[in-house]
Amino acid sequence: MRTTLYAVMITSLMTSAAFAKEVKGYLYTTLNGETTNQVISFERHDDGTIGEQAAYFTGSLGGANRAAGGDAAGDFDSQGAVQIIGNHLLAVNAGGNTVSIFALDRMDGGLVRKANVASGGTRPVSITYHRKASGSDDYWVVVGNQWNNPNAQKGGAGEGPIEMYPDADFHADGGGHEMVLTDRNIHLFSFNGAAGTLSPEKVLDTYPGTNGGPTTVAFNHDGTKLAVSTWGIAHFGTKTPTNQKPSRVYVYDFDRTTGNVSKERFFEEQGIAGSIGFSWDKHNDKLFVSNFNLVSEKRDHSLTVLDDSDGDVKKVANFGTGQGADIDEACWTITSADGTKLYVSSFGGNLISEFNVNPLGMVSKVGAGDDTVYASRKAGTPAGDTKDMYLSTGGQFMYVLGAYQTFSLSKFDISGSGSLTFDKEYKVKAATLSGPGSYNFLGLAGFDK
């Protein structure tokens, strides 16, 4: 009898081992709730599934505020809020005006907070970095401080009286939208990768209220250029967005020796009020920019392709996302490791659109007709939820945040041709509250073991 029992136990252990999933790497986002911020880690298995979750307090405040912004319940957007530099993770604390630096264990994915450093402005939302010199463990880091996202809501026939945020005075003649706001800026830091120290250097530029604060900051592939997208002033919940003001995409030349920026130029277009996420082309001076709060005449501008090859940033192409007749509020971008695929996620439509990119950085649609090939998240996902994306190193899986209402992480499978298929949604366990805007997840980064 004892022999039989041992045999059963051994067989059971062998069976469990056979079905055990190897931890391939880890993913990280931030809760960005109304209290102390937390970084959330997820085990990522070799088959793409998500395993254990862990939470790490930043010691500084998240930026969610359900009482702000009327129907928007405090929503604000950015790309690049979490970055991994060597054996460290950097994350913004939008409500605490700080950047947290964590030591990162690349074996078990664990984090140990080392310091919080003032972001140099108000509401930090995006981080970018580039190595100072080849072989060096020192980096330039730029933080985008958004300050706020002024907007208008309603105001047309049958839509109710117009609402102005943060207040009517900001939008009035001579109001805050006409001022340069010093806390709305991009701030330069030095980061020592060996010690994990982040040291402030200087403010690189500040931005007028009219055209909004930074949403994404990103160096190009060789660190010689720095780009910044901005909010603009959006006008929601109306068919006649009379208070809308365009967003901008700024480009600067960047000196990797001194950290100075020069030759500021920008692109703006009437009818586009929210340029959120963008990606540089992997090899050229093209930028792929996602845009929301479009007027109806610009419904085919959810994605704009900009070119800065001659030092004057200009539009060379534009595309709709999702179904051609919809404005699905495109907001985030990501490119494949080889640069041949571009994906754009849409906050309103909860979908991810797929594009091809040629060796010259020119974008083309996948599919025919007015529609772009896209994949949808889980059926029943409430409109206005989808944000940042992450691609696995091997290009087999995509992960997408349900950042504003479902507080989840979705997994998509990627075919050999690059098309997406929704697989599964995982709830973020640390997000214990419910309701739009209770959290506003910012950033999605990861690494392979």
C-alpha positions in Angstrom: 0.0 0.0 0.0 2.8 2.4 0.9 4.5 1.6 -2.5 1.3 2.4 -4.3 0.9 5.7 -2.4 4.5 6.8 -3.2 4.0 5.9 -6.9 0.9 8.1 -7.0 2.8 11.0 -5.4 5.7 10.7 -7.8 3.4 10.5 -10.8 1.5 13.5 -9.5 4.7 15.5 -9.1 5.9 14.5 -12.6 2.6 15.5 -14.1 2.7 18.9 -12.4 6.2 19.5 -13.5 5.3 18.6 -17.1 2.6 21.3 -17.1 4.5 23.9 -15.2 4.9 27.2 -17.2 8.3 28.8 -17.4 8.5 32.5 -16.4 9.8 34.2 -19.5 9.8 37.8 -18.1 7.9 40.5 -16.4 5.6 43.4 -17.2 5.1 46.6 -15.2 2.5 49.3 -15.1 1.4 51.9 -12.5 -2.0 52.1 -10.8 -2.0 55.9 -10.8 -4.9 56.1 -8.3 -6.0 58.9 -6.0 -3.7 57.9 -3.2 -0.2 56.5 -3.0 0.9 55.2 -6.3 1.9 51.6 -6.9 4.0 49.8 -9.5 2.3 46.5 -10.5 4.4 43.6 -11.9 3.1 40.6 -13.8 4.8 37.3 -14.5 4.9 36.6 -18.2 5.1 32.9 -19.1 6.7 31.4 -22.1 3.3 30.7 -23.7 2.3 34.4 -23.2 -0.1 33.9 -20.3 0.1 36.0 -17.2 1.0 34.6 -13.8 1.6 36.1 -10.3 1.1 39.8 -9.7 3.0 41.9 -7.1 2.5 45.5 -6.0 5.2 48.0 -4.9 4.4 51.4 -3.3 6.2 54.4 -4.8 5.9 56.6 -1.7 4.4 59.3 -3.8 0.9 60.1 -5.1 -0.9 58.9 -8.2 -2.7 61.5 -10.3 -6.3 60.2 -10.6 -9.0 62.6 -9.5 -12.6 61.5 -10.1 -13.9 64.9 -9.0 -12.0 66.7 -11.8 -13.0 67.2 -15.4 -16.8 66.6 -15.4 -17.8 63.6 -17.5 -14.1 62.8 -18.1 -13.8 61.9 -14.3 -10.2 63.2 -14.3 -8.9 61.2 -17.3 -5.6 62.3 -18.7 -3.3 60.5 -21.1 0.4 59.9 -21.9 2.8 57.3 -23.2 6.1 56.2 -21.7 5.3 56.7 -18.0 7.4 53.6 -17.0 10.9 52.9 -18.4 13.4 50.2 -17.7 17.1 51.3 -17.9 19.5 48.4 -17.2 18.8 47.1 -13.7 16.5 49.9 -12.7 12.9 50.9 -13.3 11.7 54.5 -13.5 8.1 55.5 -13.0 6.3 58.8 -12.8 4.1 59.8 -9.9 1.6 62.2 -11.6 0.1 63.4 -8.4 3.3 63.7 -6.4 5.3 65.5 -9.0 8.1 63.0 -8.6 9.9 60.1 -10.4 10.5 56.9 -8.5 13.7 54.9 -9.1 13.6 51.2 -8.3 16.4 48.6 -8.3 15.2 45.8 -10.6 16.0 42.1 -10.0 16.2 40.6 -13.4 15.9 37.0 -12.1 12.7 37.3 -10.1 11.3 40.7 -11.3 11.4 42.1 -7.8 11.6 45.9 -7.2 13.2 47.8 -4.3 12.6 51.5 -4.2 15.8 53.6 -4.0 14.6 57.2 -4.2 12.0 59.7 -5.4 13.2 62.7 -7.3 11.3 65.9 -8.1 10.2 65.9 -11.7 11.0 69.5 -12.2 7.3 70.5 -12.9 3.7 69.5 -12.3 2.1 66.3 -13.3 4.9 64.2 -14.8 3.5 61.8 -17.4 6.3 60.6 -19.7 9.9 59.5 -19.6 12.5 58.9 -22.3 16.2 58.1 -22.2 19.3 57.7 -24.3 22.8 56.6 -23.5 25.3 59.5 -23.4 28.1 57.8 -25.2 28.7 54.3 -26.6 29.6 51.8 -23.9 28.7 54.3 -21.1 26.4 53.5 -18.2 25.3 57.2 -18.0 22.1 58.3 -19.7 20.2 61.4 -20.5 16.7 61.2 -19.2 13.9 63.7 -20.2 10.6 63.9 -18.2 7.5 65.5 -19.7 5.5 67.5 -17.1 1.9 68.0 -18.4 0.6 70.4 -15.7 -3.1 69.8 -16.6 -5.3 69.0 -19.5 -7.7 71.9 -20.0 -10.8 71.1 -22.0 -14.3 72.1 -22.8 -17.4 69.8 -22.8 -20.9 70.0 -24.3 -22.3 73.4 -25.3 -24.3 72.6 -28.5 -28.1 72.2 -29.1 -29.5 69.6 -26.8 -26.1 68.9 -25.3 -26.4 71.1 -22.2 -24.6 74.2 -21.2 -20.9 74.4 -22.0 -18.5 73.3 -19.3 -15.0 74.7 -19.0 -12.1 72.9 -17.2 -10.1 73.7 -15.1 -12.4 76.8 -15.0 -13.8 79.5 -17.3 -11.1 82.0 -16.5 -8.5 79.7 -18.0 -10.2 79.8 -21.3 -11.2 83.5 -21.3 -9.4 86.2 -23.2 -6.2 86.9 -21.3 -6.6 83.7 -19.3 -4.2 80.9 -18.6 -4.4 79.4 -22.1 -2.5 82.5 -23.4 0.3 82.1 -20.9 3.6 80.1 -20.9 3.3 77.9 -17.9 6.7 77.2 -16.3 5.5 74.0 -14.6 4.4 72.7 -18.0 7.8 71.7 -19.4 10.3 69.1 -20.4 13.1 68.6 -17.8 16.5 67.1 -18.4 18.2 64.7 -15.9 21.3 62.6 -15.8 21.0 59.0 -14.8 23.8 56.8 -13.6 23.0 53.2 -14.5 25.5 51.7 -12.0 24.4 53.7 -9.0 20.8 54.2 -10.0 20.9 57.9 -9.3 18.8 60.4 -11.1 20.2 64.0 -11.0 18.3 67.1 -12.3 20.0 69.2 -15.0 17.8 71.8 -16.4 14.4 72.7 -18.0 14.7 72.3 -21.7 11.5 74.0 -22.8 8.2 75.3 -21.5 4.8 75.3 -23.3 1.9 77.7 -23.7 -1.5 76.8 -22.4 -3.1 77.3 -25.8 -1.5 74.2 -27.3 -1.4 72.0 -24.2 1.2 70.2 -22.2 3.4 67.2 -23.0 1.8 63.8 -23.5 4.8 61.8 -24.8 8.5 62.6 -24.9 10.8 60.3 -27.0 14.3 60.4 -28.4 14.9 59.1 -32.0 16.9 56.0 -32.7 20.3 57.7 -32.4 19.5 60.2 -29.7 20.2 63.3 -32.0 16.6 64.4 -31.9 13.9 64.8 -29.2 10.2 64.9 -30.0 7.3 66.0 -27.7 3.6 65.6 -28.4 1.0 67.8 -26.6 -2.6 67.7 -25.6 -3.9 70.9 -27.2 -7.3 71.9 -25.8 -10.0 69.4 -26.5 -13.8 70.0 -26.7 -15.7 66.8 -25.9 -19.4 65.8 -26.0 -20.4 68.2 -28.8 -20.9 68.2 -32.5 -19.6 71.8 -32.7 -16.2 72.0 -30.9 -15.9 75.7 -30.9 -13.4 75.8 -28.1 -11.0 73.3 -29.5 -7.4 74.3 -30.0 -4.9 72.2 -31.9 -2.3 69.9 -30.3 1.3 70.1 -31.4 4.2 67.8 -32.1 7.5 69.5 -31.4 10.9 68.3 -32.6 14.3 69.5 -31.4 17.9 68.8 -32.3 19.6 67.2 -29.2 23.3 67.5 -28.3 24.3 64.3 -26.7 27.4 65.9 -25.2 25.8 68.9 -23.5 22.2 67.9 -23.3 21.1 71.1 -25.0 18.2 71.3 -27.4 18.1 73.6 -30.4 16.1 74.4 -33.6 12.6 74.0 -32.2 10.0 73.3 -34.8 6.5 71.9 -34.6 3.5 70.5 -36.5 -0.1 71.4 -35.8 -3.3 71.1 -37.7 -6.7 72.7 -37.0 -9.3 70.0 -36.0 -6.7 67.8 -34.2 -6.8 68.6 -30.5 -5.1 65.6 -28.8 -1.8 64.1 -30.1 -1.0 61.5 -27.4 1.3 58.6 -28.2 3.8 58.6 -31.0 6.7 56.4 -32.1 9.8 57.2 -34.1 10.5 55.1 -37.1 13.3 52.6 -36.2 15.6 53.8 -39.0 14.4 57.2 -40.4 13.2 60.6 -39.3 9.5 59.7 -39.5 7.2 60.0 -36.5 3.9 58.0 -36.2 1.5 60.1 -34.2 -1.9 59.0 -32.8 -4.6 61.7 -32.5 -8.0 62.0 -30.7 -10.7 64.6 -30.4 -10.9 65.1 -34.2 -13.5 67.2 -35.9 -15.6 65.1 -38.3 -13.8 66.4 -41.4 -10.6 64.9 -39.9 -11.8 61.5 -39.2 -9.1 60.1 -41.4 -6.4 61.7 -39.2 -6.4 59.2 -36.3 -2.8 58.5 -37.4 -0.5 61.1 -38.9 2.9 60.4 -40.3 5.3 63.3 -39.9 8.7 63.7 -41.5 11.6 65.7 -40.1 14.4 64.7 -42.5 15.1 68.2 -43.7 14.7 69.9 -40.3 11.2 71.1 -40.9 8.6 68.7 -39.4 5.7 68.2 -41.8 2.8 65.8 -42.5 3.4 63.3 -45.3 0.4 60.9 -44.7 -2.7 60.4 -42.6 -4.9 57.4 -41.9 -8.1 56.5 -40.1 -8.1 53.7 -37.6 -10.7 50.9 -37.0 -13.8 51.3 -39.1 -13.5 54.2 -41.6 -16.6 56.0 -40.5 -15.8 56.0 -36.8 -13.7 58.4 -34.7 -12.5 55.8 -32.2 -10.1 58.1 -30.3 -6.7 56.7 -31.3 -4.2 57.5 -28.6 -1.2 55.1 -28.3 1.4 53.7 -30.7 4.0 50.9 -30.8 6.3 49.5 -33.5 7.5 45.9 -33.8 11.2 45.2 -33.0 12.1 45.1 -36.7 10.2 48.3 -37.4 7.9 46.7 -40.1 4.7 46.9 -38.1 2.9 49.8 -36.4 0.0 49.3 -34.0 -2.3 52.1 -32.8 -4.6 51.5 -29.9 -7.9 53.5 -29.5 -9.3 54.6 -26.2 -12.9 55.1 -27.3 -13.3 52.0 -29.6 -11.2 49.6 -27.5 -9.4 48.4 -30.6 -5.9 48.1 -32.0 -5.3 48.9 -35.6 -2.5 47.4 -37.7 -0.3 49.1 -40.3 2.7 48.2 -42.4 5.9 50.2 -42.4 8.4 50.1 -45.3 12.2 50.6 -45.1 11.8 54.3 -45.8 9.4 54.7 -42.9 6.3 55.1 -45.0 3.1 53.6 -43.6 0.5 51.7 -45.5 -2.9 50.2 -44.5 -3.4 46.5 -44.0 -6.6 45.6 -45.8 -8.7 47.3 -48.4 -11.5 49.9 -48.5 -12.1 52.5 -45.8 -11.5 50.2 -42.9 -8.1 49.4 -41.3 -7.5 45.9 -40.1 -7.9 45.9 -36.4 -8.5 43.6 -33.4 -11.0 44.3 -30.6 -10.7 43.7 -26.9 -13.1 41.5 -24.9 -16.7 41.8 -25.9 -18.6 44.2 -23.7 -15.6 46.3 -22.8 -17.1 49.8 -22.0 -16.2 52.6 -24.4 -13.2 54.6 -23.2 -10.8 52.1 -21.6 -7.9 51.0 -23.8 -4.4 52.6 -23.4 -0.8 51.5 -23.5 0.6 48.5 -25.4 3.6 46.2 -25.0 5.0 43.7 -27.5 6.9 40.6 -26.3 10.5 40.4 -27.5 9.8 37.6 -29.9 6.9 39.4 -31.4 4.4 36.6 -30.5 2.2 38.4 -28.0 0.8 41.9 -27.4 -0.4 43.1 -24.0 -2.9 46.1 -23.7 -4.0 48.0 -20.7 -7.7 48.4 -19.7 -6.6 51.5 -17.9 -9.6 53.6 -17.0 -12.6 51.4 -16.3 -11.9 47.6 -16.4 -8.5 47.9 -14.7 -7.2 44.9 -16.6 -4.4 43.6 -18.8 -5.4 42.0 -22.1 -3.3 39.4 -24.0 -3.4 39.2 -27.8 -1.7 36.5 -30.0 0.3 37.7 -33.0 0.4 35.7 -36.2 3.4 35.4 -38.5 2.0 38.2 -40.6 1.5 40.5 -37.7 -2.3 40.2 -37.2 -3.8 40.2 -33.7 -6.2 37.9 -32.0 -7.6 38.6 -28.6 -7.0 35.7 -26.2 -7.6 36.6 -22.5 -8.2 39.5 -20.1 -6.5 39.5 -16.6 -7.8 41.7 -13.8 -5.3 43.8 -11.9 -5.6 42.5 -8.3 -4.4 45.7 -6.6 -7.1 47.8 -8.3 -9.7 47.2 -5.6 -11.9 50.2 -6.4 -14.5 50.4 -9.2 -15.9 53.1 -11.5 -14.4 55.2 -14.2 -11.3 57.1 -13.2 -10.8 55.3 -9.9 -7.4 54.5 -11.4 -5.8 55.8 -14.6 -3.0 53.3 -15.3 0.1 54.9 -16.8 2.8 53.1 -18.7 3.5 49.6 -19.7 7.1 48.2 -19.9 8.8 44.8 -19.6 11.8 42.6 -20.1 12.8 39.1 -20.7 14.7 37.1 -18.1 
